[in-house]
Amino acid sequence: MHYVYILKCSDDTLYTGYTNDLEKRIKTHNAKKGAKYTRGRTPVELLYFEEFEDKSSALKREIAIKKLSREKKLKLCTI
Protein backbone atom coordinates (compact mmCIF):
# COMPACT_ATOMS: atom_id res chain seq x y z
CA MET A 1 0.00 0.00 0.00
CA HIS A 2 0.95 3.63 -0.49
CA TYR A 3 -0.09 6.43 1.84
CA VAL A 4 -0.53 10.18 1.80
CA TYR A 5 -0.66 11.70 5.25
CA ILE A 6 -1.04 14.98 7.12
CA LEU A 7 0.89 15.62 10.31
CA LYS A 8 0.41 18.29 12.93
CA CYS A 9 3.79 19.56 14.06
CA SER A 10 4.65 20.83 17.54
CA ASP A 11 4.51 24.44 16.31
CA ASP A 12 0.92 23.84 15.09
CA THR A 13 1.90 23.77 11.40
CA LEU A 14 0.81 21.02 9.02
CA TYR A 15 3.02 18.74 6.95
CA THR A 16 1.80 16.56 4.07
CA GLY A 17 3.83 13.63 2.84
CA TYR A 18 3.91 10.27 1.05
CA THR A 19 5.17 6.87 2.22
CA ASN A 20 4.74 3.16 1.68
CA ASP A 21 5.12 2.40 5.42
CA LEU A 22 3.07 4.84 7.47
CA GLU A 23 3.97 3.63 10.97
CA LYS A 24 7.70 3.61 10.22
CA ARG A 25 7.51 7.06 8.61
CA ILE A 26 5.85 8.65 11.64
CA LYS A 27 8.53 7.14 13.89
CA THR A 28 11.20 8.49 11.54
CA HIS A 29 9.73 11.99 11.70
CA ASN A 30 9.60 11.87 15.50
CA ALA A 31 13.19 10.61 15.64
CA LYS A 32 14.17 13.84 13.81
CA LYS A 33 15.36 11.81 10.82
CA GLY A 34 12.43 12.53 8.52
CA ALA A 35 11.84 15.50 6.28
CA LYS A 36 13.94 18.58 6.95
CA TYR A 37 10.74 20.54 7.64
CA THR A 38 9.68 18.30 10.55
CA ARG A 39 13.10 17.80 12.18
CA GLY A 40 12.81 20.93 14.31
CA ARG A 41 9.08 20.60 14.82
CA THR A 42 8.79 17.32 16.74
CA PRO A 43 6.87 15.66 18.11
CA VAL A 44 4.49 15.28 15.19
CA GLU A 45 1.00 13.82 15.37
CA LEU A 46 -0.78 11.97 12.57
CA LEU A 47 -4.02 13.79 11.75
CA TYR A 48 -5.08 12.11 8.52
CA PHE A 49 -4.08 9.56 5.91
CA GLU A 50 -5.38 7.98 2.71
CA GLU A 51 -4.42 4.60 1.23
CA PHE A 52 -3.68 3.94 -2.43
CA GLU A 53 -2.97 0.83 -4.46
CA ASP A 54 -0.26 2.47 -6.55
CA LYS A 55 2.46 5.04 -5.99
CA SER A 56 1.41 7.26 -8.89
CA SER A 57 -2.09 7.84 -7.49
CA ALA A 58 -0.69 8.56 -4.04
CA LEU A 59 1.82 11.11 -5.33
CA LYS A 60 -0.85 12.87 -7.38
CA ARG A 61 -3.05 13.09 -4.30
CA GLU A 62 -0.12 14.40 -2.23
CA ILE A 63 0.34 17.25 -4.72
CA ALA A 64 -3.38 18.02 -4.64
CA ILE A 65 -3.46 18.14 -0.84
CA LYS A 66 -0.36 20.34 -0.69
CA LYS A 67 -2.17 22.89 -2.86
CA LEU A 68 -5.05 23.14 -0.36
CA SER A 69 -5.23 25.95 2.17
CA ARG A 70 -4.61 25.16 5.83
CA GLU A 71 -8.34 25.53 6.48
CA LYS A 72 -9.23 23.01 3.78
CA LYS A 73 -6.58 20.56 5.03
CA LEU A 74 -8.02 20.74 8.54
CA LYS A 75 -11.52 20.25 7.17
CA LEU A 76 -10.29 17.17 5.29
CA CYS A 77 -8.87 15.80 8.57
CA THR A 78 -12.27 15.98 10.25
CA ILE A 79 -14.15 14.03 7.55
C-alpha positions as CSV (number, residue, x, y, z in Angstrom):
1,M,0.0,0.0,0.0
2,H,0.9,3.6,-0.5
3,Y,-0.1,6.4,1.8
4,V,-0.5,10.2,1.8
5,Y,-0.7,11.7,5.2
6,I,-1.0,15.0,7.1
7,L,0.9,15.6,10.3
8,K,0.4,18.3,12.9
9,C,3.8,19.6,14.1
10,S,4.6,20.8,17.5
11,D,4.5,24.4,16.3
12,D,0.9,23.8,15.1
13,T,1.9,23.8,11.4
14,L,0.8,21.0,9.0
15,Y,3.0,18.7,6.9
16,T,1.8,16.6,4.1
17,G,3.8,13.6,2.8
18,Y,3.9,10.3,1.1
19,T,5.2,6.9,2.2
20,N,4.7,3.2,1.7
21,D,5.1,2.4,5.4
22,L,3.1,4.8,7.5
23,E,4.0,3.6,11.0
24,K,7.7,3.6,10.2
25,R,7.5,7.1,8.6
26,I,5.9,8.6,11.6
27,K,8.5,7.1,13.9
28,T,11.2,8.5,11.5
29,H,9.7,12.0,11.7
30,N,9.6,11.9,15.5
31,A,13.2,10.6,15.6
32,K,14.2,13.8,13.8
33,K,15.4,11.8,10.8
34,G,12.4,12.5,8.5
35,A,11.8,15.5,6.3
36,K,13.9,18.6,6.9
37,Y,10.7,20.5,7.6
38,T,9.7,18.3,10.5
39,R,13.1,17.8,12.2
40,G,12.8,20.9,14.3
41,R,9.1,20.6,14.8
42,T,8.8,17.3,16.7
43,P,6.9,15.7,18.1
44,V,4.5,15.3,15.2
45,E,1.0,13.8,15.4
46,L,-0.8,12.0,12.6
47,L,-4.0,13.8,11.8
48,Y,-5.1,12.1,8.5
49,F,-4.1,9.6,5.9
50,E,-5.4,8.0,2.7
51,E,-4.4,4.6,1.2
52,F,-3.7,3.9,-2.4
53,E,-3.0,0.8,-4.5
54,D,-0.3,2.5,-6.5
55,K,2.5,5.0,-6.0
56,S,1.4,7.3,-8.9
57,S,-2.1,7.8,-7.5
58,A,-0.7,8.6,-4.0
59,L,1.8,11.1,-5.3
60,K,-0.9,12.9,-7.4
61,R,-3.1,13.1,-4.3
62,E,-0.1,14.4,-2.2
63,I,0.3,17.2,-4.7
64,A,-3.4,18.0,-4.6
65,I,-3.5,18.1,-0.8
66,K,-0.4,20.3,-0.7
67,K,-2.2,22.9,-2.9
68,L,-5.0,23.1,-0.4
69,S,-5.2,26.0,2.2
70,R,-4.6,25.2,5.8
71,E,-8.3,25.5,6.5
72,K,-9.2,23.0,3.8
73,K,-6.6,20.6,5.0
74,L,-8.0,20.7,8.5
75,K,-11.5,20.2,7.2
76,L,-10.3,17.2,5.3
77,C,-8.9,15.8,8.6
78,T,-12.3,16.0,10.2
79,I,-14.1,14.0,7.6
